[in-house]
Amino acid sequence: MKTYQEVVERWYRGEGVVGIGSGRTVALLMPHLAQKMDRKCVVVGTSTQSELLIRSSGFSPVSLSVVDSIDVYFDGADYVDEEGSVIKGYGGAIAKEKICMFLSGISVIVAQRKKVVRSFEGLLVPVEILRDSLALFTAHLDSLGLSHTLQVGSNGTSLFVTENSNGVVYVEYNREFLLSCESLPGVVSHGLVVPSKSVHVVIVDEELGRGTV
């Protein structure tokens, strides 16, 4: 693939239900996607930001709560490793993004080239949790010896809240822990996405809009 337009041409085949993630990369992709979509398409956003993007592109966003399947889902990434795993969710839409990926037959994760790393070692992964379980969760992390930090809001003091009004704890990357942490009380979702048949990662050059799969 060479451009954002070609990403859309490759992965969008006229499907009726389209999911849209958040972030700069999705904003660059959306104008090309909007040109191909029929006005009757059902378009689902994962955040307030993506819903505004959908509206500005001429569509009316539909609530995720009334959608039980998505034909194709487009989103960005915070980091991608050499094996095709993804860290995402830094914008606070962790659970909604995971729901869209679960509902979608095809998830296209478009990542800028600068987001590609050799491994996730030393990186922090966002974990969305109920605020009532903050103390429980951080104590559990301490018992495992995992580094962590609580995300605060833009004022530097109040707790940052997700699109679902939950808290976010950034946890030192540990694949085994992350893939099992949702069994802990109060954990809603985490930002690690492992390779699967339905997830396709596309690497795009940020400046030129040229990319490869």
C-alpha positions as CSV (number, residue, x, y, z in Angstrom):
1,M,0.0,0.0,0.0
2,K,1.2,3.5,-0.8
3,T,-1.3,6.0,0.5
4,Y,-4.2,6.4,3.0
5,Q,-6.5,6.3,0.1
6,E,-5.1,2.9,-0.9
7,V,-5.6,1.6,2.7
8,V,-9.3,2.5,2.3
9,E,-9.5,1.0,-1.2
10,R,-7.9,-2.3,0.0
11,W,-10.0,-2.8,3.1
12,Y,-13.3,-1.0,2.6
13,R,-15.5,-3.0,0.2
14,G,-18.8,-1.2,0.6
15,E,-19.8,-2.6,3.9
16,G,-22.8,-1.2,5.6
17,V,-21.6,-1.0,9.3
18,V,-18.3,0.8,9.8
19,G,-16.5,1.4,13.1
20,I,-14.2,4.5,13.5
21,G,-11.5,4.8,16.2
22,S,-9.8,7.9,17.4
23,G,-6.6,9.8,16.9
24,R,-4.6,11.6,14.2
25,T,-4.2,8.7,11.9
26,V,-7.9,8.0,11.8
27,A,-8.5,11.7,11.1
28,L,-6.2,11.4,8.1
29,L,-7.9,8.3,6.9
30,M,-11.5,9.5,7.3
31,P,-11.7,11.9,4.3
32,H,-10.8,9.0,1.9
33,L,-13.2,6.6,3.7
34,A,-16.1,9.2,3.6
35,Q,-15.7,9.5,-0.2
36,K,-16.4,5.8,-0.6
37,M,-19.1,5.2,1.9
38,D,-22.8,5.4,1.0
39,R,-24.8,7.9,3.1
40,K,-26.9,5.0,4.3
41,C,-23.9,3.4,6.1
42,V,-24.2,2.9,9.8
43,V,-21.1,4.5,11.4
44,V,-20.0,3.8,14.9
45,G,-17.5,5.9,16.9
46,T,-15.5,4.9,19.9
47,S,-15.1,8.4,21.5
48,T,-16.5,11.9,21.5
49,Q,-13.6,12.8,19.2
50,S,-14.5,10.1,16.6
51,E,-18.2,11.0,16.8
52,L,-17.3,14.6,15.9
53,L,-15.1,13.4,13.1
54,I,-18.0,11.3,11.8
55,R,-20.4,14.2,11.9
56,S,-17.9,16.5,10.2
57,S,-17.6,13.9,7.4
58,G,-21.3,14.1,6.7
59,F,-22.6,11.1,8.7
60,S,-24.6,10.6,11.9
61,P,-22.8,8.5,14.4
62,V,-24.7,5.6,15.8
63,S,-24.4,4.5,19.5
64,L,-22.2,1.4,20.0
65,S,-24.9,0.2,22.5
66,V,-27.3,-0.6,19.6
67,V,-24.8,-2.4,17.3
68,D,-24.3,-6.1,17.6
69,S,-21.9,-6.5,14.6
70,I,-19.5,-4.3,12.6
71,D,-18.4,-5.1,9.1
72,V,-15.0,-3.3,9.2
73,Y,-13.3,-1.2,11.9
74,F,-10.6,1.4,11.3
75,D,-8.4,2.6,14.1
76,G,-4.8,3.8,14.9
77,A,-2.2,2.5,17.4
78,D,0.1,3.9,20.0
79,Y,2.8,1.2,19.4
80,V,3.3,-1.8,17.2
81,D,6.0,-4.4,17.7
82,E,7.7,-6.6,15.1
83,E,5.3,-9.5,15.7
84,G,2.3,-7.4,14.9
85,S,1.0,-6.9,18.4
86,V,-0.4,-3.5,19.2
87,I,-0.6,-1.2,22.2
88,K,-3.5,1.2,22.0
89,G,-5.9,3.1,24.2
90,Y,-3.8,6.0,25.3
91,G,-6.7,8.4,24.4
92,G,-9.0,6.8,26.9
93,A,-11.4,4.8,24.7
94,I,-9.9,1.4,25.7
95,A,-13.0,-0.6,26.3
96,K,-15.0,0.8,23.4
97,E,-12.2,0.1,21.0
98,K,-12.0,-3.5,22.3
99,I,-15.7,-3.9,21.9
100,C,-15.5,-2.6,18.3
101,M,-12.7,-5.0,17.5
102,F,-14.7,-7.9,19.0
103,L,-17.8,-7.1,17.0
104,S,-15.9,-6.5,13.7
105,G,-15.2,-9.1,11.1
106,I,-12.2,-7.1,10.0
107,S,-10.2,-4.6,12.2
108,V,-7.7,-2.5,10.3
109,I,-5.1,-0.9,12.6
110,V,-3.2,1.8,10.8
111,A,0.0,2.9,12.5
112,Q,2.5,5.6,11.7
113,R,5.9,4.3,11.0
114,K,7.4,6.1,14.1
115,K,5.1,3.9,16.3
116,V,6.9,0.7,15.3
117,V,9.2,-0.7,18.0
118,R,11.3,-3.8,18.3
119,S,9.6,-4.9,21.5
120,F,7.2,-3.6,24.1
121,E,9.7,-4.1,27.0
122,G,9.8,-1.0,29.2
123,L,6.6,0.5,27.8
124,L,3.4,1.2,29.8
125,V,0.1,-0.3,28.7
126,P,-3.2,1.4,29.7
127,V,-5.6,-0.6,31.8
128,E,-9.2,0.7,32.3
129,I,-10.6,-0.1,35.7
130,L,-13.6,0.9,37.8
131,R,-12.6,3.7,40.2
132,D,-13.8,1.7,43.2
133,S,-11.1,-0.9,42.4
134,L,-8.1,1.5,42.1
135,A,-6.6,0.6,45.5
136,L,-7.2,-3.1,45.0
137,F,-5.7,-3.1,41.6
138,T,-2.6,-1.1,42.4
139,A,-2.0,-3.2,45.5
140,H,-2.1,-6.3,43.3
141,L,0.4,-4.7,40.9
142,D,2.7,-3.9,43.9
143,S,2.5,-7.5,45.0
144,L,3.7,-8.6,41.6
145,G,6.5,-6.1,41.4
146,L,5.0,-4.4,38.3
147,S,5.7,-0.7,37.8
148,H,2.6,1.4,37.3
149,T,1.3,5.0,37.3
150,L,-2.2,6.4,37.6
151,Q,-3.3,8.7,34.8
152,V,-4.4,12.1,35.9
153,G,-6.5,14.7,34.0
154,S,-5.2,17.8,32.2
155,N,-5.1,19.8,35.3
156,G,-2.5,17.5,36.8
157,T,-4.5,16.6,39.9
158,S,-7.8,15.1,39.2
159,L,-8.3,11.5,38.0
160,F,-8.4,11.1,34.2
161,V,-11.6,9.3,33.2
162,T,-12.2,7.2,30.1
163,E,-15.1,7.5,27.7
164,N,-17.0,5.2,30.1
165,S,-16.0,7.4,33.2
166,N,-13.6,4.8,34.5
167,G,-10.0,5.3,35.7
168,V,-6.8,4.3,33.8
169,V,-3.7,2.8,35.3
170,Y,-0.6,2.5,33.1
171,V,1.1,-0.8,33.8
172,E,4.6,-2.0,32.9
173,Y,4.3,-4.3,29.9
174,N,3.9,-7.9,30.9
175,R,2.2,-10.0,28.3
176,E,1.1,-12.8,30.7
177,F,-0.3,-10.4,33.3
178,L,-2.2,-8.3,30.7
179,L,-3.8,-11.3,29.0
180,S,-5.2,-12.4,32.4
181,C,-5.9,-9.2,34.2
182,E,-9.5,-8.9,33.1
183,S,-10.3,-11.7,35.6
184,L,-9.5,-9.3,38.4
185,P,-12.5,-7.5,40.0
186,G,-13.0,-4.1,38.6
187,V,-10.7,-4.5,35.5
188,V,-12.7,-3.4,32.4
189,S,-10.2,-3.8,29.6
190,H,-6.5,-3.3,28.6
191,G,-4.7,-1.8,25.7
192,L,-2.8,-4.9,24.4
193,V,-4.0,-6.4,21.1
194,V,-2.3,-9.6,20.0
195,P,-2.3,-10.8,16.4
196,S,-5.4,-12.6,15.1
197,K,-7.0,-13.5,11.8
198,S,-9.4,-10.6,12.1
199,V,-6.8,-7.9,13.0
200,H,-4.7,-6.4,10.2
201,V,-1.9,-4.0,11.0
202,V,-0.9,-1.4,8.3
203,I,2.2,0.7,8.7
204,V,2.0,4.1,7.1
205,D,4.6,6.8,6.8
206,E,3.3,9.8,8.7
207,E,4.6,12.6,6.5
208,L,4.1,11.1,3.0
209,G,1.0,8.9,3.7
210,R,2.8,6.0,2.1
211,G,2.5,2.6,3.8
212,T,3.0,-1.2,3.8
213,V,1.2,-4.1,5.4
